[in-house]
Amino acid sequence: HEEALADFNKAISLDTNFGEAYYNRADLLLLLGRYEASLQDLQSIAKAYKDSSFYYVTLGNVKTQLNDLSAATAAYERALLLDPNNAEAYSNHGYLYFQNKQYDLAQKDFEKAGQLEKSEFALSCLGELFYLQKNYGKAVEAFKSASAAEPRSGRPIAQLQQPPPSRNSGITPSVIL
């Protein structure tokens, strides 16, 4: 990762207006757990990316890691306004609802994400939700769908700091550090 970070730093030093380099560096810094630095990069390109759903998903992920949950929620909602078919935004938005025990809203977001992308993460979370509600038939159905789903190249916010949820332990709220 350090080599990639050095490459982004060099690209930015050569062209301080290279927004894509800032965005990609912010994404890498997020994965490295350097949330404040990631946020700085995102803030520096906010105007250029104001119409990007992916920008707002990344911003929501950073804000979640910084425990600014109202700002994270707003970022995911903005992402969904810009792209109502963004499965990752639905997954992460649903995860915040789940964290706050707003299970009906979480279920809607997880189901929508699963419909849009057959998201392994969203379907696993949906299975966890059904399991906690003692709706075991639907839980098994959701877990089967999750098992059949293709793993994603990107990782939702909940997967940044922890493995996928265990099917018998419930989702732990360790995403917020």
N, C-alpha and C positions, 0 to 999 in steps of 0.2 A: 504493500500500500504506500509505503514511503516513496517509492520510485514514481508512482502515479502522482502523488502529491507534489513531488519536485517538478514533474512535467507540467502540472497545472500552474504552479508558481512561475515557471519559466514562461509559459504562454501568456500569463497575465502581465509579467514584467515587460514582455515584448509589445503587448497591446492592452493597455488598461481598460479599453472599451470592449474587450472580448467577453461578452456576457455569458456565452456558453461555457467558457472555462471557469468563470465564477460559479455558475450553477453546478457544474460537475464537481468542482472542488468542494462546494457546500455539501453535496450529496456524499462525497467521500469522507469529509470531516464528520458528518452525522454518523456514518458507519464506524468511524474511529472513536466515537464518543466525545468529540470535541465540539460540543453543542453551541457554545458562545461564538466560536470562530465560524461555524456553519451559519449561524444566524447573521453574523456580520456580512458574510458573502451574499446571503439572500437579500438582506436589506439594501445592499449596494446595487442590486439589479432589479429591485422591485418594480420600478417604472417600466422597464423593458419587458418584464414578464407578467405584467398585470392581466394579460388575457390567457395565461397558461395554466391549465388545470394541474399539470404536473408540478409546477412551481408551488402552488398552494398545498398540494399533498405533501411535498417536502417541507414546506414551512410548517404545516400542521404536525408533521413528525418531529421536527425540532422543538416546536412549542410544547409538545407532549413530553418530550425528554426533559425540558426545562420546567416542567410542572406548571405551565401556564395553560391550563385546560380550557379556559374560556376562549383564549386566542387560538388554540388548536382546533376547537370546535368551529370557530368562525372560519378558519382557513379551509377545513374540510367542506364546510357548507359553500364557501366561495368556489372551491374546486368543482363541486357538484352543480353549481349554477352555470359554470363555464362548460362543463362536460357531464351531462346527466348519465352518461354511460361509463364513468370512471369507476371501475370495480374496486380499485385500491382505496379510493376516497370513501366509498361505502363501507368497506371492511374496517378501515381505521376509525371512521366516524362511529360505526357500530360498536367498535371496541371501547370507545370512550363512553358510550351509553351503557355498555355492559359493566364497565368499571364503576359507574354511578348507580348500578342496579336498576336502570331504566330498561328492563328486559324486553318490553313490547317494542320500543324504538330500536333497540339493538337487533332484535329478531328481524324487523323490517329491513334494516340495512344489510345484515348478513345474507338474508334471502335474496335481496336485490343484487348484491355482489356475486353470489353464487349463480344467479341466473345469467348475469352478464359475462362472467368469465370462468365459471366452474372453479372458482378460487378455492384452493385447498385450505387456506387459512380461514376464509369466511365460513366454509362448510364445516370445518372442525369446530370453530367457535359456535356455530349454530348447533352442532351436536352437543357441545358442552352446555349450552343454554337449555336445550331440551332435557338433558340429563339432570341438571339442577332443578328443573321443574317437574321431574319424575315422569316425563313423557318419553319413556324408554323406546317405544316403537319409532317415534320420529328421530330420537337420538341415534339409533342404529342406522336408520335411513340416511341421515346427514353424514354420519361417519363413513358409511359405504360410499357415498358420493364423494366425500373428501379423499378417500383412498383411491378412487378412480380418477381424480382430477390430476392434471399435469401440474407439477411444481412450477411456481412462478419464477421468473428471472429476478424480479424485484422482491423486496421483503416488506410487508406491512410493518408499521411501527411496533407492534407487539412482538415481532420476531427479531427486532434489532438486538435486544438484550437477553433473550431467552429462547429456548427451543420451542417448537410447537407445543400447544397445550396437551397435557396427558389426558387420555380419555377417561380416567377414573379419579382424577384429583380436582377437577374444576379449574377454571382459568385463574391463575394467581395474578394479583395486581402488581407484580414486580416490574411492569413496564415503566412505571413512574418511579424514578430513582430517588 
